[in-house]
Amino acid sequence: MVETVLLFVVPPLALYLLIALLVMAPRMARRPRYRVGQPWPYEPMWWTANPEGAGLPPAHDESGAAAAGGRGGARGNW
């Protein structure tokens, strides 16, 4: 009886446990996800509402046209 259990129960159980570990390990190793309403603990990066204050060239000139001369960006003209 012990040999039967060792042959027919233990290997499938070990396989199921290995698959479960491979599926759950990446999820457990990650940092907690950000949820809406939680405080944001990181410094802002890659975007600024004030490019002049960040020392970047202005996005538009005085007339409202793009400073680089290209059209680019989202358009609402239909």
Backbone as JSON Lines, residues from 0, in Angstrom:
{"i":0,"aa":"M","n":[0.83,-1.19,0.0],"ca":[0.0,0.0,0.0],"c":[0.88,1.26,0.0]}
{"i":1,"aa":"V","n":[1.94,1.29,0.77],"ca":[2.81,2.45,0.84],"c":[3.44,2.71,-0.52]}
{"i":2,"aa":"E","n":[3.84,1.66,-1.21],"ca":[4.44,1.83,-2.53],"c":[3.43,2.4,-3.52]}
{"i":3,"aa":"T","n":[2.19,1.97,-3.44],"ca":[1.15,2.46,-4.32],"c":[0.91,3.96,-4.08]}
{"i":4,"aa":"V","n":[0.83,4.35,-2.84],"ca":[0.63,5.77,-2.52],"c":[1.83,6.58,-2.99]}
{"i":5,"aa":"L","n":[3.04,6.07,-2.74],"ca":[4.23,6.79,-3.18],"c":[4.3,6.9,-4.7]}
{"i":6,"aa":"L","n":[3.78,5.93,-5.41],"ca":[3.86,5.93,-6.87],"c":[2.73,6.74,-7.52]}
{"i":7,"aa":"F","n":[1.51,6.64,-6.99],"ca":[0.36,7.24,-7.66],"c":[-0.16,8.52,-7.02]}
{"i":8,"aa":"V","n":[0.28,8.87,-5.82],"ca":[-0.23,10.06,-5.14],"c":[0.84,11.15,-5.04]}
{"i":9,"aa":"V","n":[2.02,10.78,-4.63],"ca":[3.06,11.78,-4.38],"c":[3.51,12.5,-5.64]}
{"i":10,"aa":"P","n":[3.83,11.82,-6.76],"ca":[4.27,12.58,-7.95],"c":[3.22,13.57,-8.49]}
{"i":11,"aa":"P","n":[1.94,13.17,-8.65],"ca":[0.98,14.17,-9.11],"c":[0.8,15.33,-8.12]}
{"i":12,"aa":"L","n":[0.83,15.03,-6.82],"ca":[0.71,16.08,-5.82],"c":[1.91,17.03,-5.9]}
{"i":13,"aa":"A","n":[3.1,16.48,-6.07],"ca":[4.3,17.31,-6.21],"c":[4.21,18.17,-7.48]}
{"i":14,"aa":"L","n":[3.69,17.61,-8.56],"ca":[3.54,18.36,-9.81],"c":[2.56,19.52,-9.63]}
{"i":15,"aa":"Y","n":[1.43,19.26,-8.98],"ca":[0.46,20.33,-8.72],"c":[1.05,21.41,-7.84]}
{"i":16,"aa":"L","n":[1.8,21.03,-6.82],"ca":[2.42,22.02,-5.95],"c":[3.48,22.83,-6.69]}
{"i":17,"aa":"L","n":[4.25,22.19,-7.57],"ca":[5.24,22.9,-8.36],"c":[4.59,23.9,-9.3]}
{"i":18,"aa":"I","n":[3.52,23.51,-9.96],"ca":[2.8,24.42,-10.86],"c":[2.22,25.59,-10.07]}
{"i":19,"aa":"A","n":[1.62,25.3,-8.91],"ca":[1.07,26.37,-8.08],"c":[2.16,27.33,-7.63]}
{"i":20,"aa":"L","n":[3.32,26.82,-7.27],"ca":[4.42,27.67,-6.86],"c":[4.92,28.53,-8.01]}
{"i":21,"aa":"L","n":[5.02,27.97,-9.21],"ca":[5.46,28.74,-10.37],"c":[4.46,29.83,-10.75]}
{"i":22,"aa":"V","n":[3.19,29.59,-10.51],"ca":[2.16,30.59,-10.82],"c":[2.13,31.69,-9.75]}
{"i":23,"aa":"M","n":[2.26,31.32,-8.49],"ca":[2.12,32.28,-7.4],"c":[3.41,33.04,-7.08]}
{"i":24,"aa":"A","n":[4.57,32.5,-7.38],"ca":[5.84,33.13,-6.99],"c":[6.02,34.53,-7.57]}
{"i":25,"aa":"P","n":[5.78,34.77,-8.87],"ca":[5.96,36.14,-9.37],"c":[5.01,37.13,-8.71]}
{"i":26,"aa":"R","n":[3.81,36.72,-8.43],"ca":[2.84,37.61,-7.8],"c":[3.25,37.96,-6.38]}
{"i":27,"aa":"M","n":[3.81,37.02,-5.66],"ca":[4.22,37.27,-4.28],"c":[5.51,38.08,-4.22]}
{"i":28,"aa":"A","n":[6.32,38.02,-5.26],"ca":[7.6,38.72,-5.26],"c":[7.45,40.2,-5.63]}
{"i":29,"aa":"R","n":[6.37,40.58,-6.28],"ca":[6.17,41.97,-6.69],"c":[5.8,42.86,-5.52]}
{"i":30,"aa":"R","n":[6.05,44.17,-5.73],"ca":[5.62,45.15,-4.73],"c":[4.1,45.27,-4.78]}
{"i":31,"aa":"P","n":[3.49,45.77,-3.73],"ca":[2.03,45.96,-3.75],"c":[1.63,46.95,-4.85]}
{"i":32,"aa":"R","n":[0.5,46.71,-5.46],"ca":[0.02,47.58,-6.53],"c":[-0.54,48.87,-5.95]}
{"i":33,"aa":"Y","n":[-0.45,49.93,-6.76],"ca":[-1.05,51.2,-6.37],"c":[-2.56,51.1,-6.6]}
{"i":34,"aa":"R","n":[-3.32,51.53,-5.62],"ca":[-4.78,51.56,-5.73],"c":[-5.23,53.01,-5.66]}
{"i":35,"aa":"V","n":[-6.3,53.31,-6.35],"ca":[-6.84,54.67,-6.37],"c":[-7.17,55.1,-4.95]}
{"i":36,"aa":"G","n":[-6.77,56.3,-4.6],"ca":[-7.03,56.84,-3.28],"c":[-5.87,56.68,-2.33]}
{"i":37,"aa":"Q","n":[-4.91,55.83,-2.66],"ca":[-3.74,55.7,-1.81],"c":[-2.78,56.85,-2.1]}
{"i":38,"aa":"P","n":[-1.99,57.24,-1.13],"ca":[-1.0,58.28,-1.4],"c":[0.08,57.76,-2.35]}
{"i":39,"aa":"W","n":[0.58,58.65,-3.21],"ca":[1.61,58.28,-4.18],"c":[2.97,58.54,-3.54]}
{"i":40,"aa":"P","n":[3.77,57.48,-3.27],"ca":[5.0,57.66,-2.52],"c":[6.22,58.0,-3.36]}
{"i":41,"aa":"Y","n":[6.05,58.25,-4.66],"ca":[7.2,58.46,-5.53],"c":[7.27,59.9,-6.02]}
{"i":42,"aa":"E","n":[8.46,60.33,-6.38],"ca":[8.64,61.65,-6.95],"c":[8.09,61.68,-8.37]}
{"i":43,"aa":"P","n":[7.5,62.81,-8.82],"ca":[7.03,62.88,-10.2],"c":[8.2,62.88,-11.18]}
{"i":44,"aa":"M","n":[7.99,62.29,-12.35],"ca":[9.04,62.27,-13.35],"c":[8.45,62.19,-14.75]}
{"i":45,"aa":"W","n":[9.2,62.64,-15.74],"ca":[8.88,62.6,-17.17],"c":[7.81,63.59,-17.61]}
{"i":46,"aa":"W","n":[7.18,64.29,-16.72],"ca":[6.13,65.2,-17.13],"c":[6.15,66.41,-16.24]}
{"i":47,"aa":"T","n":[5.91,67.56,-16.83],"ca":[5.79,68.77,-16.04],"c":[4.76,69.68,-16.68]}
{"i":48,"aa":"A","n":[3.97,70.34,-15.87],"ca":[2.99,71.28,-16.38],"c":[3.63,72.64,-16.63]}
{"i":49,"aa":"N","n":[4.87,72.81,-16.18],"ca":[5.57,74.07,-16.33],"c":[6.95,73.8,-16.94]}
{"i":50,"aa":"P","n":[7.05,73.64,-18.28],"ca":[8.34,73.32,-18.87],"c":[9.38,74.42,-18.68]}
{"i":51,"aa":"E","n":[8.94,75.69,-18.62],"ca":[9.9,76.77,-18.4],"c":[10.53,76.66,-17.01]}
{"i":52,"aa":"G","n":[9.74,76.28,-16.02],"ca":[10.24,76.13,-14.66],"c":[11.19,74.95,-14.53]}
{"i":53,"aa":"A","n":[11.08,73.98,-15.42],"ca":[11.96,72.81,-15.38],"c":[13.19,73.01,-16.25]}
{"i":54,"aa":"G","n":[13.3,74.17,-16.89],"ca":[14.44,74.43,-17.75],"c":[14.32,73.8,-19.13]}
{"i":55,"aa":"L","n":[13.11,73.45,-19.54],"ca":[12.88,72.86,-20.86],"c":[12.44,73.93,-21.84]}
{"i":56,"aa":"P","n":[12.62,73.73,-23.15],"ca":[12.14,74.71,-24.11],"c":[10.61,74.77,-24.08]}
{"i":57,"aa":"P","n":[10.03,75.93,-24.38],"ca":[8.56,76.04,-24.35],"c":[7.93,75.15,-25.42]}
{"i":58,"aa":"A","n":[6.76,74.61,-25.1],"ca":[6.07,73.73,-26.03],"c":[5.38,74.52,-27.14]}
{"i":59,"aa":"H","n":[4.97,75.77,-26.87],"ca":[4.27,76.6,-27.86],"c":[4.83,78.02,-27.78]}
{"i":60,"aa":"D","n":[4.74,78.72,-28.92],"ca":[5.16,80.12,-28.9],"c":[3.98,80.99,-28.51]}
{"i":61,"aa":"E","n":[4.11,82.31,-28.62],"ca":[3.06,83.24,-28.17],"c":[1.77,83.09,-28.95]}
{"i":62,"aa":"S","n":[1.84,82.67,-30.22],"ca":[0.63,82.57,-31.03],"c":[-0.13,81.27,-30.76]}
{"i":63,"aa":"G","n":[0.44,80.38,-29.99],"ca":[-0.23,79.12,-29.69],"c":[0.2,78.0,-30.62]}
{"i":64,"aa":"A","n":[1.02,78.32,-31.64],"ca":[1.49,77.28,-32.54],"c":[2.64,76.52,-31.88]}
{"i":65,"aa":"A","n":[2.85,75.32,-32.33],"ca":[3.94,74.52,-31.77],"c":[5.27,75.19,-32.06]}
{"i":66,"aa":"A","n":[6.13,75.24,-31.06],"ca":[7.4,75.94,-31.21],"c":[8.31,75.24,-32.21]}
{"i":67,"aa":"A","n":[8.22,73.93,-32.33],"ca":[9.1,73.2,-33.23],"c":[8.68,73.33,-34.68]}
{"i":68,"aa":"G","n":[7.49,73.85,-34.94],"ca":[7.03,74.03,-36.31],"c":[6.25,72.85,-36.84]}
{"i":69,"aa":"G","n":[6.31,71.69,-36.21],"ca":[5.57,70.53,-36.68],"c":[4.17,70.52,-36.12]}
{"i":70,"aa":"R","n":[3.31,69.74,-36.75],"ca":[1.93,69.69,-36.26],"c":[1.84,68.76,-35.07]}
{"i":71,"aa":"G","n":[2.08,67.54,-35.15],"ca":[2.12,66.62,-34.03],"c":[1.06,66.81,-32.97]}
{"i":72,"aa":"G","n":[0.92,65.89,-32.08],"ca":[-0.02,65.98,-30.98],"c":[-1.44,65.61,-31.38]}
{"i":73,"aa":"A","n":[-2.34,65.67,-30.41],"ca":[-3.75,65.32,-30.66],"c":[-4.44,66.51,-31.31]}
{"i":74,"aa":"R","n":[-5.28,66.22,-32.25],"ca":[-6.04,67.26,-32.95],"c":[-7.53,66.99,-32.82]}
{"i":75,"aa":"G","n":[-8.31,68.05,-32.77],"ca":[-9.76,67.92,-32.7],"c":[-10.45,68.39,-33.95]}
{"i":76,"aa":"N","n":[-9.73,68.56,-35.03],"ca":[-10.33,69.02,-36.27],"c":[-10.91,67.85,-37.03]}
{"i":77,"aa":"W","n":[-12.17,68.03,-37.49],"ca":[-12.83,66.96,-38.24],"c":[-13.19,67.46,-39.6]}
